[in-house]
């Protein structure tokens, strides 16, 4: 016997979680790039 679960994704909630992940990631990449450029300058 198989059970199917239907998960409804709220687009706003998905966007909020993507921002929750993307903002710190973008900040880390930006910070790393700035420090790398300072090394070569």
PDB file of N, CA, C, O and CB in Angstrom:
ATOM      1  N   UNK A   1       0.842  -1.178   0.000  1.00  0.00           N
ATOM      2  CA  UNK A   1       0.000   0.000   0.000  1.00  0.00           C
ATOM      3  C   UNK A   1       0.890   1.246   0.000  1.00  0.00           C
ATOM      4  O   UNK A   1       1.784   1.373   0.837  1.00  0.00           O
ATOM      5  CB  UNK A   1      -0.960  -0.004   1.223  1.00  0.00           C
ATOM      6  N   UNK A   2       0.648   2.148  -0.924  1.00  0.00           N
ATOM      7  CA  UNK A   2       1.442   3.367  -1.017  1.00  0.00           C
ATOM      8  C   UNK A   2       0.622   4.553  -0.532  1.00  0.00           C
ATOM      9  O   UNK A   2      -0.588   4.633  -0.745  1.00  0.00           O
ATOM     10  CB  UNK A   2       1.928   3.598  -2.464  1.00  0.00           C
ATOM     11  N   UNK A   3       1.302   5.444   0.108  1.00  0.00           N
ATOM     12  CA  UNK A   3       0.660   6.659   0.597  1.00  0.00           C
ATOM     13  C   UNK A   3       1.261   7.849  -0.131  1.00  0.00           C
ATOM     14  O   UNK A   3       2.480   8.024  -0.151  1.00  0.00           O
ATOM     15  CB  UNK A   3       0.824   6.806   2.140  1.00  0.00           C
ATOM     16  N   UNK A   4       0.416   8.654  -0.720  1.00  0.00           N
ATOM     17  CA  UNK A   4       0.888   9.841  -1.411  1.00  0.00           C
ATOM     18  C   UNK A   4       0.641  11.059  -0.529  1.00  0.00           C
ATOM     19  O   UNK A   4      -0.463  11.275  -0.027  1.00  0.00           O
ATOM     20  CB  UNK A   4       0.190   9.999  -2.788  1.00  0.00           C
ATOM     21  N   UNK A   5       1.683  11.836  -0.356  1.00  0.00           N
ATOM     22  CA  UNK A   5       1.512  13.080   0.408  1.00  0.00           C
ATOM     23  C   UNK A   5       1.582  14.245  -0.564  1.00  0.00           C
ATOM     24  O   UNK A   5       2.475  14.317  -1.408  1.00  0.00           O
ATOM     25  CB  UNK A   5       2.601  13.222   1.535  1.00  0.00           C
ATOM     26  N   UNK A   6       0.656  15.128  -0.436  1.00  0.00           N
ATOM     27  CA  UNK A   6       0.606  16.303  -1.299  1.00  0.00           C
ATOM     28  C   UNK A   6       1.137  17.492  -0.510  1.00  0.00           C
ATOM     29  O   UNK A   6       0.536  17.916   0.477  1.00  0.00           O
ATOM     30  CB  UNK A   6      -0.848  16.571  -1.819  1.00  0.00           C
ATOM     31  N   UNK A   7       2.260  18.019  -0.954  1.00  0.00           N
ATOM     32  CA  UNK A   7       2.853  19.177  -0.288  1.00  0.00           C
ATOM     33  C   UNK A   7       2.639  20.394  -1.171  1.00  0.00           C
ATOM     34  O   UNK A   7       3.089  20.429  -2.316  1.00  0.00           O
ATOM     35  CB  UNK A   7       4.374  18.955   0.002  1.00  0.00           C
ATOM     36  N   UNK A   8       1.963  21.372  -0.642  1.00  0.00           N
ATOM     37  CA  UNK A   8       1.714  22.601  -1.382  1.00  0.00           C
ATOM     38  C   UNK A   8       2.786  23.619  -1.011  1.00  0.00           C
ATOM     39  O   UNK A   8       2.993  23.901   0.169  1.00  0.00           O
ATOM     40  CB  UNK A   8       0.289  23.157  -1.087  1.00  0.00           C
ATOM     41  N   UNK A   9       3.463  24.167  -2.003  1.00  0.00           N
ATOM     42  CA  UNK A   9       4.533  25.123  -1.769  1.00  0.00           C
ATOM     43  C   UNK A   9       4.017  26.544  -1.965  1.00  0.00           C
ATOM     44  O   UNK A   9       3.534  26.906  -3.038  1.00  0.00           O
ATOM     45  CB  UNK A   9       5.721  24.846  -2.704  1.00  0.00           C
ATOM     46  N   UNK A  10       4.128  27.322  -0.927  1.00  0.00           N
ATOM     47  CA  UNK A  10       3.749  28.727  -0.996  1.00  0.00           C
ATOM     48  C   UNK A  10       4.917  29.488  -1.636  1.00  0.00           C
ATOM     49  O   UNK A  10       6.015  29.484  -1.079  1.00  0.00           O
ATOM     50  CB  UNK A  10       3.396  29.301   0.434  1.00  0.00           C
ATOM     51  N   UNK A  11       4.715  30.136  -2.780  1.00  0.00           N
ATOM     52  CA  UNK A  11       5.816  30.841  -3.455  1.00  0.00           C
ATOM     53  C   UNK A  11       6.482  31.902  -2.586  1.00  0.00           C
ATOM     54  O   UNK A  11       7.693  32.103  -2.677  1.00  0.00           O
ATOM     55  CB  UNK A  11       5.307  31.487  -4.715  1.00  0.00           C
ATOM     56  N   UNK A  12       5.716  32.574  -1.757  1.00  0.00           N
ATOM     57  CA  UNK A  12       6.294  33.588  -0.876  1.00  0.00           C
ATOM     58  C   UNK A  12       7.216  32.935   0.155  1.00  0.00           C
ATOM     59  O   UNK A  12       8.298  33.449   0.439  1.00  0.00           O
ATOM     60  CB  UNK A  12       5.179  34.392  -0.169  1.00  0.00           C
ATOM     61  N   UNK A  13       6.793  31.819   0.705  1.00  0.00           N
ATOM     62  CA  UNK A  13       7.602  31.109   1.680  1.00  0.00           C
ATOM     63  C   UNK A  13       8.889  30.585   1.046  1.00  0.00           C
ATOM     64  O   UNK A  13       9.954  30.643   1.659  1.00  0.00           O
ATOM     65  CB  UNK A  13       6.805  29.958   2.292  1.00  0.00           C
ATOM     66  N   UNK A  14       8.790  30.078  -0.170  1.00  0.00           N
ATOM     67  CA  UNK A  14       9.982  29.606  -0.884  1.00  0.00           C
ATOM     68  C   UNK A  14      10.949  30.766  -1.117  1.00  0.00           C
ATOM     69  O   UNK A  14      12.158  30.606  -0.948  1.00  0.00           O
ATOM     70  CB  UNK A  14       9.589  28.950  -2.236  1.00  0.00           C
ATOM     71  N   UNK A  15      10.433  31.918  -1.499  1.00  0.00           N
ATOM     72  CA  UNK A  15      11.277  33.091  -1.734  1.00  0.00           C
ATOM     73  C   UNK A  15      11.964  33.538  -0.445  1.00  0.00           C
ATOM     74  O   UNK A  15      13.135  33.917  -0.466  1.00  0.00           O
ATOM     75  CB  UNK A  15      10.445  34.243  -2.316  1.00  0.00           C
ATOM     76  N   UNK A  16      11.247  33.497   0.665  1.00  0.00           N
ATOM     77  CA  UNK A  16      11.837  33.896   1.944  1.00  0.00           C
ATOM     78  C   UNK A  16      12.971  32.954   2.320  1.00  0.00           C
ATOM     79  O   UNK A  16      14.025  33.407   2.768  1.00  0.00           O
ATOM     80  CB  UNK A  16      10.768  33.915   3.055  1.00  0.00           C
ATOM     81  N   UNK A  17      12.776  31.657   2.145  1.00  0.00           N
ATOM     82  CA  UNK A  17      13.842  30.716   2.476  1.00  0.00           C
ATOM     83  C   UNK A  17      15.030  30.851   1.541  1.00  0.00           C
ATOM     84  O   UNK A  17      16.171  30.681   1.971  1.00  0.00           O
ATOM     85  CB  UNK A  17      13.319  29.298   2.435  1.00  0.00           C
ATOM     86  N   UNK A  18      14.788  31.154   0.259  1.00  0.00           N
ATOM     87  CA  UNK A  18      15.907  31.387  -0.671  1.00  0.00           C
ATOM     88  C   UNK A  18      16.696  32.609  -0.235  1.00  0.00           C
ATOM     89  O   UNK A  18      17.926  32.597  -0.283  1.00  0.00           O
ATOM     90  CB  UNK A  18      15.395  31.571  -2.125  1.00  0.00           C
ATOM     91  N   UNK A  19      16.012  33.661   0.189  1.00  0.00           N
ATOM     92  CA  UNK A  19      16.714  34.850   0.680  1.00  0.00           C
ATOM     93  C   UNK A  19      17.496  34.539   1.942  1.00  0.00           C
ATOM     94  O   UNK A  19      18.599  35.050   2.136  1.00  0.00           O
ATOM     95  CB  UNK A  19      15.727  35.986   0.946  1.00  0.00           C
ATOM     96  N   UNK A  20      16.932  33.704   2.800  1.00  0.00           N
ATOM     97  CA  UNK A  20      17.591  33.307   4.044  1.00  0.00           C
ATOM     98  C   UNK A  20      18.926  32.612   3.754  1.00  0.00           C
ATOM     99  O   UNK A  20      19.873  32.728   4.531  1.00  0.00           O
ATOM    100  CB  UNK A  20      16.674  32.379   4.866  1.00  0.00           C
ATOM    101  N   UNK A  21      18.991  31.898   2.641  1.00  0.00           N
ATOM    102  CA  UNK A  21      20.224  31.206   2.250  1.00  0.00           C
ATOM    103  C   UNK A  21      21.112  32.113   1.401  1.00  0.00           C
ATOM    104  O   UNK A  21      22.328  32.139   1.591  1.00  0.00           O
ATOM    105  CB  UNK A  21      19.894  29.914   1.477  1.00  0.00           C
ATOM    106  N   UNK A  22      20.518  32.857   0.466  1.00  0.00           N
ATOM    107  CA  UNK A  22      21.293  33.599  -0.530  1.00  0.00           C
ATOM    108  C   UNK A  22      21.978  34.840   0.047  1.00  0.00           C
ATOM    109  O   UNK A  22      23.086  35.177  -0.372  1.00  0.00           O
ATOM    110  CB  UNK A  22      20.393  34.008  -1.672  1.00  0.00           C
ATOM    111  N   UNK A  23      21.351  35.514   0.984  1.00  0.00           N
ATOM    112  CA  UNK A  23      21.937  36.751   1.512  1.00  0.00           C
ATOM    113  C   UNK A  23      23.256  36.487   2.241  1.00  0.00           C
ATOM    114  O   UNK A  23      24.247  37.148   1.931  1.00  0.00           O
ATOM    115  CB  UNK A  23      20.950  37.440   2.460  1.00  0.00           C
ATOM    116  N   UNK A  24      23.317  35.551   3.194  1.00  0.00           N
ATOM    117  CA  UNK A  24      24.619  35.290   3.831  1.00  0.00           C
ATOM    118  C   UNK A  24      25.652  34.733   2.849  1.00  0.00           C
ATOM    119  O   UNK A  24      26.843  35.020   2.966  1.00  0.00           O
ATOM    120  CB  UNK A  24      24.444  34.314   4.989  1.00  0.00           C
ATOM    121  N   UNK A  25      25.194  33.941   1.888  1.00  0.00           N
ATOM    122  CA  UNK A  25      26.111  33.399   0.889  1.00  0.00           C
ATOM    123  C   UNK A  25      26.699  34.516   0.037  1.00  0.00           C
ATOM    124  O   UNK A  25      27.906  34.542  -0.202  1.00  0.00           O
ATOM    125  CB  UNK A  25      25.394  32.375  -0.001  1.00  0.00           C
ATOM    126  N   UNK A  26      25.862  35.435  -0.421  1.00  0.00           N
ATOM    127  CA  UNK A  26      26.340  36.564  -1.224  1.00  0.00           C
ATOM    128  C   UNK A  26      27.275  37.447  -0.415  1.00  0.00           C
ATOM    129  O   UNK A  26      28.279  37.929  -0.940  1.00  0.00           O
ATOM    130  CB  UNK A  26      25.161  37.389  -1.748  1.00  0.00           C
ATOM    131  N   UNK A  27      26.959  37.666   0.853  1.00  0.00           N
ATOM    132  CA  UNK A  27      27.829  38.467   1.710  1.00  0.00           C
ATOM    133  C   UNK A  27      29.193  37.796   1.863  1.00  0.00           C
ATOM    134  O   UNK A  27      30.221  38.472   1.822  1.00  0.00           O
ATOM    135  CB  UNK A  27      27.179  38.681   3.092  1.00  0.00           C
ATOM    136  N   UNK A  28      29.213  36.486   2.036  1.00  0.00           N
ATOM    137  CA  UNK A  28      30.469  35.755   2.174  1.00  0.00           C
ATOM    138  C   UNK A  28      31.313  35.812   0.911  1.00  0.00           C
ATOM    139  O   UNK A  28      32.530  35.982   0.978  1.00  0.00           O
ATOM    140  CB  UNK A  28      30.193  34.316   2.535  1.00  0.00           C
ATOM    141  N   UNK A  29      30.668  35.670  -0.237  1.00  0.00           N
ATOM    142  CA  UNK A  29      31.392  35.747  -1.509  1.00  0.00           C
ATOM    143  C   UNK A  29      31.952  37.149  -1.697  1.00  0.00           C
ATOM    144  O   UNK A  29      33.110  37.303  -2.085  1.00  0.00           O
ATOM    145  CB  UNK A  29      30.469  35.369  -2.698  1.00  0.00           C
ATOM    146  N   UNK A  30      31.151  38.173  -1.428  1.00  0.00           N
ATOM    147  CA  UNK A  30      31.585  39.566  -1.578  1.00  0.00           C
ATOM    148  C   UNK A  30      32.765  39.865  -0.650  1.00  0.00           C
ATOM    149  O   UNK A  30      33.741  40.492  -1.060  1.00  0.00           O
ATOM    150  CB  UNK A  30      30.415  40.533  -1.284  1.00  0.00           C
ATOM    151  N   UNK A  31      32.669  39.418   0.587  1.00  0.00           N
ATOM    152  CA  UNK A  31      33.735  39.647   1.555  1.00  0.00           C
ATOM    153  C   UNK A  31      35.032  38.943   1.115  1.00  0.00           C
ATOM    154  O   UNK A  31      36.120  39.509   1.219  1.00  0.00           O
ATOM    155  CB  UNK A  31      33.302  39.153   2.954  1.00  0.00           C
ATOM    156  N   UNK A  32      34.900  37.729   0.632  1.00  0.00           N
ATOM    157  CA  UNK A  32      36.072  36.975   0.162  1.00  0.00           C
ATOM    158  C   UNK A  32      36.722  37.654  -1.033  1.00  0.00           C
ATOM    159  O   UNK A  32      37.947  37.754  -1.108  1.00  0.00           O
ATOM    160  CB  UNK A  32      35.675  35.540  -0.208  1.00  0.00           C
ATOM    161  N   UNK A  33      35.903  38.121  -1.968  1.00  0.00           N
ATOM    162  CA  UNK A  33      36.441  38.803  -3.142  1.00  0.00           C
ATOM    163  C   UNK A  33      37.170  40.079  -2.756  1.00  0.00           C
ATOM    164  O   UNK A  33      38.233  40.374  -3.302  1.00  0.00           O
ATOM    165  CB  UNK A  33      35.325  39.119  -4.129  1.00  0.00           C
ATOM    166  N   UNK A  34      36.615  40.838  -1.825  1.00  0.00           N
ATOM    167  CA  UNK A  34      37.274  42.071  -1.393  1.00  0.00           C
ATOM    168  C   UNK A  34      38.637  41.766  -0.761  1.00  0.00           C
ATOM    169  O   UNK A  34      39.614  42.471  -1.013  1.00  0.00           O
ATOM    170  CB  UNK A  34      36.379  42.835  -0.393  1.00  0.00           C
ATOM    171  N   UNK A  35      38.696  40.719   0.054  1.00  0.00           N
ATOM    172  CA  UNK A  35      39.966  40.369   0.699  1.00  0.00           C
ATOM    173  C   UNK A  35      40.969  39.838  -0.323  1.00  0.00           C
ATOM    174  O   UNK A  35      42.168  40.092  -0.210  1.00  0.00           O
ATOM    175  CB  UNK A  35      39.736  39.324   1.807  1.00  0.00           C
ATOM    176  N   UNK A  36      40.476  39.098  -1.320  1.00  0.00           N
ATOM    177  CA  UNK A  36      41.378  38.584  -2.353  1.00  0.00           C
ATOM    178  C   UNK A  36      41.936  39.730  -3.200  1.00  0.00           C
ATOM    179  O   UNK A  36      43.118  39.729  -3.545  1.00  0.00           O
ATOM    180  CB  UNK A  36      40.645  37.563  -3.252  1.00  0.00           C
ATOM    181  N   UNK A  37      41.096  40.698  -3.529  1.00  0.00           N
ATOM    182  CA  UNK A  37      41.562  41.844  -4.302  1.00  0.00           C
ATOM    183  C   UNK A  37      42.579  42.657  -3.513  1.00  0.00           C
ATOM    184  O   UNK A  37      43.518  43.198  -4.096  1.00  0.00           O
ATOM    185  CB  UNK A  37      40.386  42.726  -4.709  1.00  0.00           C
ATOM    186  N   UNK A  38      42.408  42.752  -2.209  1.00  0.00           N
ATOM    187  CA  UNK A  38      43.357  43.485  -1.377  1.00  0.00           C
ATOM    188  C   UNK A  38      44.715  42.783  -1.383  1.00  0.00           C
ATOM    189  O   UNK A  38      45.750  43.440  -1.277  1.00  0.00           O
ATOM    190  CB  UNK A  38      42.823  43.619   0.067  1.00  0.00           C
ATOM    191  N   UNK A  39      44.719  41.472  -1.504  1.00  0.00           N
ATOM    192  CA  UNK A  39      45.985  40.727  -1.553  1.00  0.00           C
ATOM    193  C   UNK A  39      46.787  41.068  -2.821  1.00  0.00           C
ATOM    194  O   UNK A  39      48.011  41.196  -2.784  1.00  0.00           O
ATOM    195  CB  UNK A  39      45.711  39.207  -1.494  1.00  0.00           C
ATOM    196  N   UNK A  40      46.075  41.207  -3.921  1.00  0.00           N
ATOM    197  CA  UNK A  40      46.737  41.407  -5.210  1.00  0.00           C
ATOM    198  C   UNK A  40      46.972  42.878  -5.547  1.00  0.00           C
ATOM    199  O   UNK A  40      47.599  43.193  -6.558  1.00  0.00           O
ATOM    200  CB  UNK A  40      45.920  40.771  -6.299  1.00  0.00           C
ATOM    201  N   UNK A  41      46.482  43.752  -4.723  1.00  0.00           N
ATOM    202  CA  UNK A  41      46.608  45.177  -5.029  1.00  0.00           C
ATOM    203  C   UNK A  41      47.873  45.750  -4.437  1.00  0.00           C
ATOM    204  O   UNK A  41      48.144  46.940  -4.595  1.00  0.00           O
ATOM    205  CB  UNK A  41      45.401  45.946  -4.516  1.00  0.00           C
TER     206      UNK A  41
END
